[in-house]
Amino acid sequence: MAKTIWFITGSDTGVGKTVLTTLLTRHLLAQGIRVRAVKPFCSGGRDDAEALFAAQLGQVPLDAINPWHFRAPLTPLLAARRERKQVTLAETVQFLKYAAQQCDVLLIEGAGGVLSPLGEGFSARDLIAQTRARPLVVCADRLGVINQGLMALATLPPYLAARARLILSGGSPRDLSQATNSKMLMELLGPDRVHTLPWVKPEELAGMLPSRLRQRLAAIVAG
């Protein structure tokens, strides 16, 4: 079984979960670590899963990364219902346990936010609890992220929230709050639980990782 399981979730959709998962996958592979990155659910396209496929150098089949995918760009539960399909918590956990047997570090990327419905009666919060994963909660580093980050952590059971790390993903354009968001959250949560990820250019996702990114990624998964 995987020695470590990280679950990459977020405060919302489009906040940088796939970018972080892709970067962590490449960073760990470069260190010779047996890592597997999966995204159980995709809806509205499989671009995120294909990014993880590329990050793993095509060595993990796409369907082993993303077993459930739906056409409609909706939360996975609703997208599945439009196709008269149903995914249960039990079969999702079974898939993740099998993936964990193939690696030393398992990265699980969720869809949408912590409470977005993934299948019938469950969300990312339930998968985190079932797999005993360590949560990485990604939030867009902009005005309002302090509240959004704290609310995302508050949705987790206390023992999971205590293990979670908050990742503030940079973007463009910058706003004034980015100079103070991480400092305020570090004050509230502790310096080791809050990390920032700068804006990443498309070519940096495919080429050699610059040292500024390697250092930040190492800090995120340290300990």
N, C-alpha and C positions, 0 to 999 in steps of 0.2 A: 504494500500500500504506500501511497505517497507519504513522505515524511512531513510535508507541509502542504496545506491547501489554503490558497488565497481566493476570496470571492470578490471580484471587482463589480461593485454596484455604484449607484449614484443618486444624487438628489433629483435627477430629471433625465430625460433623454437628450442626446446630443451634447453632453458635457465633457466628453473625452474618454469614455471608458475603453473604447477600442484602441485609441492611441496609446493609453497606458498599458493595456494588455499586450499589445504588439511590442512595445518597447521593452517591457519586462521579459517577454518571451525571448527576444533577441539577446538581451543582456545576460540572461541565465544560460542560454545556449552557448554564448561566447565563453562562458566560464566552464564549460564542459558538464553542466548540470543536466540531468535527465528531466526535462520539463515538458509538460503537455499543456496546451491552451485550448479550451473548449468554449463554445458559446451555444448552449443547448437550444435556445430559441432565437429565430430570426423572423421578422415579418416585414413585408414590403421590399424584399430583396435579400440577398446573402452577401452583400459587400463586406460586412463586418467579419463574417466567417471566412470569406476569401482572403481578407487581410491576415487573419491568424494562420490560414493555410500557407500563405507566402512566408510569414515569419518563421514557420516551422519547416521551411525549405521544401514544402510539398511532400514531406515524409509521413504525414498523418492524413489519411483520406478526409475529404471535405465532409462526408457524412458522419465520420467519427468525431469531427469537430462540432458539427451542427446537424443533429438528427431530426430536428423539428423546424420546418420553415414553411411560411404561409405567404400568400400573395398580397393580401391587403395590408397597407401601412397602418396597422392598428396595434394596440397592445396584444400580445400573443394569444391570450384567451379569446378575445373577440375575433381575431383573425382566424383562429382555428374553428370557431363556431360557424363562421361564414362558409367554411369548407366541410362542415358536418364532421369535424374531427374532434377528438378529445384526448388530452394528455393528462395523466395522473401524477400526483406527487411520487407515488411508489415507483413508477417506471422511470421517472426523471432521476430519482435518487439511485436507482439501480444502474442507470447509464453513468452517473458520476462516480459511483464506486468502482465500476469497471475501468473507467478512465484513470482513476487513482492508482490502480494496480499496474499501470503501464509506465509509471514515472516516479521520480523522487519529489518533484514539486508540481502540483496541479494548480493551474490558473483557470478559474471559472468566471466568465464574463456574463453578467446578467443582461436583461433587456429592460430599458426604462429605469425607473427609480426603485427604491427598496420595496415599496408596496405595490408596484405595478402587477396586475394579475398575469401570471405566466401560464397557468393551467387551471383546471377545475379545483378551486378552493385553496390555491397556494400562490405565494409570491416569492421573491428573492429572500425575504426574511426567513421563510420556512426552509428553503434550501440551505441557507447558511447554518441554521440550527441543526438540520439533519446531517450535514456533512462535517459539522464542527469546524467550519472554515474560519479563517481570520478575515474580517471584512476590510476592504479598501473602498472607502466611500468617496467617489469623485464628484467634485462640484466646480462649476465655472467660477473663476476668480473675478467677481464683479460685485457691484453694489447689491447687497442683499444676501451674500453668501454666508455671512455669519449666522443669520437666522436659518437659512436653508440647510446649512451643514449641521447645526445643532438639532434641527427638527429631524433630519435623516437619522442621526445617531439615536435620537429619542424613540424612534420607531423600533429599534432593536431591543431585545431583552437585555437587562443590565449586564449580564456576564459576557454577552457578545459586544455590547457597546464599549465595555472596558477594554476589549482587545482590538477594537477598530482603529483604523488610521484614516485621517481625512486628507484627501489630496486635492489641492486647489489647482485647477488647470488654467493656464494662461490663455489669452486670446487677443484678438485685435478687433476694434481699437481698445487701448488701455483706458481705464478710468481712474479717478483719484483714489478710489477705495483700495485699489490693488497695493498701494503702499502700506496699508495698515491692516488689511483683512487677516493675513497670516499671523501677525503679531498679536492681534486681539484673540484669535482662536487658540494660539499657543498659551496665552495667559489663562484662558478658560479651561483648556484641556491638557496642557503640558506640552513642552517643546518636542518631545519624541513622537507625539501623536498627530502632528500637523506637518504636512510637506507641500511644497509647491512644485509644479511641473510647468516649465516655460512653454511658450508657443513653439510647436515643432513643425518645421517645414516638411513638405511631402518627401523631398529627397532624403531627409534625415531618417525617415521611416524605412527607407530601402537601402541606404548606404551605411558606411561605418558610423557607429554612434560616437558623437563628440564627447570629450571627457566631461563637459559640464552636465551632460545627460547621464553618463555612466555613474557619476558620483551621486546624483540625486536618486537614481534608481536603486543603487546599492543601499542608500539610507532608508528608502521606503520599505525594503524587505529585510532590513537588518534586525537581528534578534528574534 
